[in-house]
């Protein structure tokens, strides 16, 4: 079954975020608070062969971009080969990966050679002690080495994501801006989101308007034109900088109207909305003998029910832990 995935609001869905593991070697406060860094096996996760099959079904429906997420996707055994297989699927034009960066120093080149073209790296502090406080791991040095390796590997796009938290790392905004001056990458500031993590507190929330005001005091900002469906970030260039700055207003200025993405959890559940709560168990279908045609129909039906309005403030909406839905 070939064609275009279009939802009930006439949005063409072309982007799949695929979580391949819940495991992570960090325990970030806003993602999995109080959970020790996971080192167990991938037991309970959908086999990569089933993930690959589902990716091919999505590609047949018009999905052209797949982002591999987690947990920490680089912990999944067979990740390099899997990236190569995903990259070889007809119709998939871009394979991206989101990682905490701890393992990039040794894997960046292999990921690039396998077909990954874009890397997003979580980096919430440039201070060693503060990084350890946020993530539960003294790993800032490894992450920075991984970023350098990623830059050297020649990826088309490298982005660093900072979740801004008042009283924790908001005083580091100028340091991150300076990072964009010297690195040909995009530094992105992201609002703290009200997920299931008990860490959420309105007092910790910093709106992007406040972040942007701080940045504007550091130089002339120029808004860059980006395609409507390219992502949630407003992208700017700071005069004299090598890189770019991105501002993601996930809470104060939602981007539901332009959402063209789907999420597949590490157990194979399809989520059409991060906060919608409803899911379709494609993993069970794949493992239970369903045909590709039947899986395609299930995906099409789910996409037609995709939310068109903001749902996270609905009291009945499920607020997931980010580690379970791939960020």
HELIX and SHEET records of a PDB file:
HELIX    1   1 UNK A   29  UNK A   32  1                                   4    
HELIX    2   2 UNK A   48  UNK A   60  1                                  13    
HELIX    3   3 UNK A   73  UNK A   75  5                                   3    
HELIX    4   4 UNK A   79  UNK A   87  1                                   9    
HELIX    5   5 UNK A  104  UNK A  114  1                                  11    
HELIX    6   6 UNK A  128  UNK A  135  1                                   8    
HELIX    7   7 UNK A  140  UNK A  153  1                                  14    
HELIX    8   8 UNK A  170  UNK A  172  5                                   3    
HELIX    9   9 UNK A  173  UNK A  182  1                                  10    
HELIX   10  10 UNK A  202  UNK A  204  5                                   3    
HELIX   11  11 UNK A  208  UNK A  216  1                                   9    
HELIX   12  12 UNK A  256  UNK A  258  5                                   3    
HELIX   13  13 UNK A  282  UNK A  287  1                                   6    
HELIX   14  14 UNK A  292  UNK A  304  1                                  13    
HELIX   15  15 UNK A  322  UNK A  325  1                                   4    
SHEET    1   A12 UNK A 221  UNK A 223  0                                        
SHEET    2   A12 UNK A 234  UNK A 238 -1                                        
SHEET    3   A12 UNK A 244  UNK A 248 -1                                        
SHEET    4   A12 UNK A 186  UNK A 191  1                                        
SHEET    5   A12 UNK A 157  UNK A 164  1                                        
SHEET    6   A12 UNK A 118  UNK A 122  1                                        
SHEET    7   A12 UNK A  94  UNK A  99  1                                        
SHEET    8   A12 UNK A  65  UNK A  69  1                                        
SHEET    9   A12 UNK A  15  UNK A  19  1                                        
SHEET   10   A12 UNK A 261  UNK A 264  1                                        
SHEET   11   A12 UNK A 269  UNK A 271 -1                                        
SHEET   12   A12 UNK A 280  UNK A 281 -1                                        
END                                                                             
